[in-house]
Amino acid sequence: MNIVHAASELFPFMKTGGLADAVGGLTHALAEAGHDVAVFIPGYRAALEHHETDGAERIHRLQVELGAQFLQADLLRLRLGARLTVYFVVRDEYFDRRGAYGTNERDYDDNAERFIFFSKAVVEAMRLLDLKADVVHAHDWQTALLPLHVRLAERQLDTTLAVQTVFTVHNLAFQGTFPMGIFGLTNLPGEFRGVDGLEFFGQINLMKAGLIFSDRVTTVSPTYAKEIQTSEFGCGLEGVVATRAGDLVGLLNGVDDTVWNPETDLLLPARYSADALAGKAKCRRALLKKCGFDPETTAPVYGMICRLTEQKGLDLLLGASRFFETEDCRLVVVGMGQNHYEEALLELAQANPTRIALARVLDEPMTHLVESGADFFLMPSVFEPCGLNQMYSQRYGTIPLCSRVGGLLDTVVDLEDRPEEGTGLLFTPTAQGLGWALERSQVLFRDKARMLATIRRGMRRDFSWAAAAQQYERLYTERI
């Protein structure tokens, strides 16, 4: 198949969260399975400065209609393999910035304009390149207009750009909602302006366009596919999602084994496997030393890596601060986000320098060190469409403590429910639930035989993208 993906992030060129890993892992796996895969992403400053982009070549100057004007963009092509090509849409006015979407505290004011432009540029590039896609696969609100623009371009050009369109919801909480005045930038016919189109409580909602106008809708875990049809998790769009229930499927993300494998991971101070765990002990000492802790401590080490937002359970973590201040344990938090969470965690770390550490970075080496060096990994998310760190943690022999929501419920086997198969501890996302899980983890840590058995079960699970990509292959071929 010829498969075209469009996304606002792609590892390793731009990453703010799991979207980049998911798109990178899936596209590589599809290419390795023998499909011809093209991936379009914005030409961000960080992407163009990445060392792998040195070999990119400028192949087209795009003319893109945006409202009442035509704007130009350069199209760069980078071949990552015989069957995988990345295309960068380069317009410095929109993408030559430090962040992908904004600062920690606010989004860029022109995000609607930037990503409407990007989606339309992808359609124009597909036309010029004559890609003749079997599947066009768009990801999240930033590319949610793509399926609709593909079909409208086909009508105008009297040609076929894609046999099938697929739209994936990675996180329904981020919908791309903007003032109605933005509608003119889409150049869509007026029929798409109303409630049966992009209108959403007097504004336009780009996520809604992807949900309505794609041939198939996917999200990133079976449980989340059910959750987003409810008022609790649907973020106001549950009614729209429900209208596509027959075309909606939840497919779990995978783990890129070329990046996340403790047996080959060059970012680690030592490599290890389920049958040879000595290297994990070295990683543990290295993590403790880097955080300024006693590297020989026998206390359990808890790690947490995330954007510092309400969704990720920061209020629950801060509510459990007394546990980390009084129990014999260590806590390492890695992440950046909303200022009030950063300040609260920094204050907590400064008050407990021998117990709690905060690394305000988006740093791959530190992320890998925490995943390998911690004993337990915390994910107290209020909601979690899929999550990747709980899968990384199991792969790295770090036992996850996760909320009983979304993809966490689909990928962690609870030790209390299934003692002989368990790989982690699941809890209700409340202060009481997190407290219970922390207490149970202390009991588990003292039971060395059970702890070791749990670690090894987790490390032997298959979360590979090779397995996950087969589900997408089946989805793609159902209507081709």
MARDRENVEX-30708 format. One record per residue (C-alpha): residue number from 1; z, y, x negated. Coordinates in steps of 0.1 Angstrom, whole numbers. Layout:
BEGIN
 seq    c3    c2    c1
 NUM     Z     Y     X
...
//
This chain:
BEGIN
 seq    c3    c2    c1
   1     0     0     0
   2    -4    37    -9
   3    29    53    -2
   4    37    90    -4
   5    73   102    -5
   6    84   139    -3
   7   120   149   -10
   8   140   179   -22
   9   157   158   -49
  10   146   131   -73
  11   167   115  -101
  12   166   125  -130
  13   147   157  -123
  14   170   173   -98
  15   203   158   -84
  16   230   173   -63
  17   241   141   -47
  18   231   107   -35
  19   197   118   -21
  20   183   120   -56
  21   195    85   -66
  22   182    70   -33
  23   147    85   -35
  24   145    76   -72
  25   157    41   -68
  26   135    33   -38
  27   103    48   -52
  28   107    29   -85
  29   114    -3   -67
  30    83     1   -45
  31    62     7   -75
  32    76   -23   -93
  33    68   -44   -62
  34    31   -35   -67
  35    26    -5   -44
  36    10    28   -55
  37    37    54   -50
  38    34    92   -52
  39    65   114   -50
  40    64   151   -43
  41    94   174   -52
  42    97   211   -57
  43    92   224   -92
  44   127   235   -98
  45   137   251  -131
  46   158   221  -141
  47   130   197  -132
  48   104   215  -153
  49   129   218  -182
  50   137   181  -181
  51   125   163  -213
  52   105   137  -192
  53    84   165  -177
  54    69   174  -210
  55    39   152  -202
  56    32   168  -168
  57    -3   183  -164
  58   -14   211  -141
  59   -41   196  -118
  60   -46   220   -89
  61   -38   255   -76
  62   -28   251   -40
  63   -34   277   -13
  64    -7   274    14
  65    -7   292    47
  66    28   306    54
  67    29   328    85
  68     5   356    81
  69    -2   351    44
  70   -16   325    20
  71     6   318   -10
  72    -3   299   -42
  73    14   271   -60
  74     6   250   -90
  75     5   213   -86
  76    17   193  -117
  77    13   156  -121
  78    35   133  -141
  79    27    96  -144
  80    59    76  -148
  81    41    42  -148
  82     9    25  -137
  83    19    28  -101
  84    44    57   -99
  85    34    93  -100
  86    56   124   -95
  87    40   157   -83
  88    58   190   -88
  89    50   219   -64
  90    56   249   -86
  91    61   284   -73
  92    86   303   -93
  93    95   327   -65
  94   109   298   -46
  95   120   272   -71
  96   128   289  -105
  97   165   290   -97
  98   197   275  -111
  99   205   255   -79
 100   184   235   -54
 101   198   251   -23
 102   223   278   -33
 103   256   285   -48
 104   289   266   -42
 105   298   291   -14
 106   265   299     3
 107   230   288     7
 108   200   308    -4
 109   189   332    23
 110   152   320    21
 111   158   283    23
 112   138   279    55
 113   108   297    39
 114   111   277     7
 115   111   243    23
 116    86   251    50
 117    63   262    22
 118    70   229     3
 119    62   206    32
 120    29   225    39
 121    21   223     2
 122    25   186     2
 123     0   183    30
 124   -25   204    12
 125   -20   184   -20
 126   -26   152    -1
 127   -58   166    12
 128   -70   177   -23
 129   -60   145   -40
 130   -75   124   -12
 131   -45   101   -13
 132   -53    82    19
 133   -17    71    24
 134    -7    41    44
 135    28    57    47
 136    41    92    43
 137    79    91    40
 138    99   123    44
 139   136   127    36
 140   161   150    53
 141   156   184    68
 142   139   199    38
 143   108   178    44
 144   113   171    81
 145    82   191    91
 146    60   170    70
 147    52   143    96
 148    42   169   122
 149    21   189    97
 150     3   157    86
 151    -7   150   122
 152   -18   185   129
 153   -38   187    96
 154   -55   154   106
 155   -66   169   139
 156   -79   201   123
 157   -97   182    95
 158  -109   153   116
 159   -96   129    90
 160   -67   105    84
 161   -40   115    59
 162   -15    87    67
 163   -16    56    89
 164    22    59    95
 165    49    85    90
 166    85    77    84
 167   115   101    84
 168   148    92    68
 169   181   109    78
 170   204   109    47
 171   230   131    63
 172   227   144    98
 173   253   171    92
 174   228   192    73
 175   200   200    98
 176   181   230    85
 177   190   253   114
 178   176   288   112
 179   170   319   134
 180   141   315   158
 181   122   342   140
 182   115   317   112
 183    92   298   136
 184    62   320   127
 185    63   307    91
 186    55   272   103
 187    21   282   118
 188    27   256   145
 189    12   261   180
 190    35   277   205
 191    40   244   223
 192    63   233   195
 193    85   263   198
 194   105   252   229
 195   131   226   237
 196   106   197   234
 197    99   209   199
 198   120   227   173
 199   142   248   195
 200   179   240   193
 201   204   263   211
 202   183   293   206
 203   174   285   169
 204   149   262   152
 205   161   229   139
 206   140   213   112
 207   158   180   113
 208   149   178   150
 209   112   179   140
 210   116   149   118
 211   134   130   145
 212   109   137   172
 213    75   137   154
 214    77   109   129
 215    64    74   139
 216    96    57   127
 217   131    70   119
 218   155    55    95
 219   189    62    82
 220   208    49    53
 221   231    23    68
 222   232     1    99
 223   266    16   110
 224   255    52   105
 225   224    44   127
 226   248    36   155
 227   273    64   147
 228   247    92   150
 229   239    83   186
 230   275    93   195
 231   290   127   200
 232   316   121   172
 233   289   117   145
 234   257   131   161
 235   264   167   151
 236   249   179   184
 237   216   159   179
 238   229   126   194
 239   208   131   225
 240   177   136   204
 241   185   106   182
 242   191    84   213
 243   155    92   225
 244   143    75   194
 245   167    45   195
 246   138    21   198
 247   122    35   166
 248   155    39   147
 249   167    15   120
 250   195    16    95
 251   185     4    60
 252   211     4    33
 253   204    22     0
 254   205     3   -32
 255   216     7   -68
 256   192    14   -96
 257   200   -13  -121
 258   182     5  -149
 259   208    33  -145
 260   239    16  -131
 261   245   -16  -150
 262   277   -20  -171
 263   259   -46  -192
 264   233   -21  -204
 265   247    13  -197
 266   243    34  -229
 267   265    62  -215
 268   295    39  -218
 269   317    36  -249
 270   314    -2  -245
 271   294   -26  -223
 272   308   -55  -203
 273   301   -80  -175
 274   320   -99  -149
 275   326  -127  -174
 276   334  -105  -203
 277   356   -76  -193
 278   369   -65  -226
 279   345   -35  -226
 280   360   -22  -194
 281   394   -19  -211
 282   378     2  -238
 283   362    24  -212
 284   395    28  -195
 285   411    40  -228
 286   382    63  -234
 287   386    79  -199
 288   423    84  -203
 289   419    99  -237
 290   392   123  -225
 291   414   135  -197
 292   443   141  -221
 293   464   112  -208
 294   481    85  -229
 295   452    60  -235
 296   477    31  -236
 297   493    37  -202
 298   497     6  -180
 299   497    27  -148
 300   468    23  -124
 301   440    49  -128
 302   423    63   -97
 303   389    80   -99
 304   370   102   -74
 305   335   117   -78
 306   320   138   -51
 307   310   172   -38
 308   343   190   -31
 309   338   194     7
 310   356   186    39
 311   332   157    45
 312   343   139    14
 313   380   138    25
 314   394   165     2
 315   419   175    28
 316   432   139    29
 317   433   137    -9
 318   453   169   -11
 319   475   157    17
 320   483   127    -5
 321   491   148   -36
 322   528   138   -35
 323   517   102   -41
 324   499   111   -74
 325   528   134   -84
 326   556   109   -79
 327   541    74   -83
 328   533    59  -117
 329   496    64  -117
 330   467    87  -130
 331   441   106  -109
 332   408   118  -123
 333   386   139   -99
 334   350   149  -109
 335   330   173   -89
 336   322   208   -78
 337   321   224   -44
 338   339   249   -22
 339   361   272   -41
 340   393   266   -21
 341   392   229   -29
 342   384   235   -66
 343   413   260   -68
 344   437   236   -50
 345   428   207   -73
 346   430   229  -104
 347   465   240   -94
 348   475   204   -88
 349   462   193  -122
 350   478   222  -140
 351   512   214  -124
 352   508   177  -134
 353   489   176  -167
 354   500   141  -176
 355   490   126  -143
 356   461   145  -127
 357   428   158  -142
 358   400   177  -127
 359   365   179  -142
 360   345   206  -125
 361   311   193  -137
 362   280   176  -124
 363   277   154  -154
 364   262   119  -157
 365   282   108  -188
 366   315   117  -171
 367   304   101  -139
 368   297    68  -156
 369   329    70  -176
 370   350    74  -144
 371   332    45  -127
 372   338    22  -157
 373   372    34  -167
 374   391    37  -135
 375   409     8  -118
 376   404    22   -83
 377   378    45   -68
 378   387    68   -39
 379   363    76   -10
 380   383    90    19
 381   352   104    36
 382   355   118    71
 383   320   104    76
 384   296    88    51
 385   260    79    60
 386   257    54    32
 387   275    63     0
 388   266    51   -34
 389   297    54   -55
 390   314    26   -36
 391   285     3   -47
 392   285    17   -83
 393   323    10   -83
 394   320   -26   -73
 395   292   -31   -99
 396   315   -16  -126
 397   346   -36  -116
 398   364    -6  -101
 399   379   -15   -67
 400   369    10   -40
 401   394    25   -15
 402   371    37    13
 403   372    51    48
 404   361    27    75
 405   330    47    84
 406   292    45    79
 407   278    28    49
 408   313    23    34
 409   320    -2    62
 410   287   -19    56
 411   291   -23    18
 412   328   -29    11
 413   344   -62    22
 414   380   -54    32
 415   407   -74    13
 416   430   -74    43
 417   405   -87    68
 418   389  -112    44
 419   413  -120    15
 420   390  -146    -1
 421   359  -125     0
 422   373   -89    -3
 423   360   -64   -28
 424   380   -33   -17
 425   403   -17     8
 426   391     0    40
 427   412    24    60
 428   410    48    89
 429   402    83    76
 430   436    99    83
 431   464   109    61
 432   483    78    73
 433   454    56    66
 434   449    69    30
 435   486    65    23
 436   485    29    35
 437   455    22    12
 438   472    38   -18
 439   504    17   -13
 440   483   -15    -9
 441   464    -7   -41
 442   497    -5   -60
 443   506   -40   -47
 444   472   -53   -57
 445   474   -38   -91
 446   507   -56   -98
 447   491   -90   -88
 448   469   -94  -119
 449   452  -127  -107
 450   442  -112   -74
 451   431   -80   -90
 452   409   -98  -114
 453   394  -120   -87
 454   386   -89   -66
 455   370   -72   -96
 456   347  -101  -103
 457   336  -106   -67
 458   326   -70   -66
 459   307   -71   -98
 460   286  -101   -87
 461   274   -86   -55
 462   237   -77   -53
 463   231   -41   -44
 464   198   -38   -62
 465   170   -16   -50
 466   147   -46   -54
 467   165   -62   -25
 468   168   -30    -5
 469   131   -21   -10
 470   120   -53     8
 471   135   -39    40
 472   113    -8    36
 473    83   -29    29
 474    88   -48    62
 475    93   -15    80
 476    61     0    65
 477    40   -30    75
 478    52   -34   110
 479    26    -9   123
 480    -1   -10    96
//
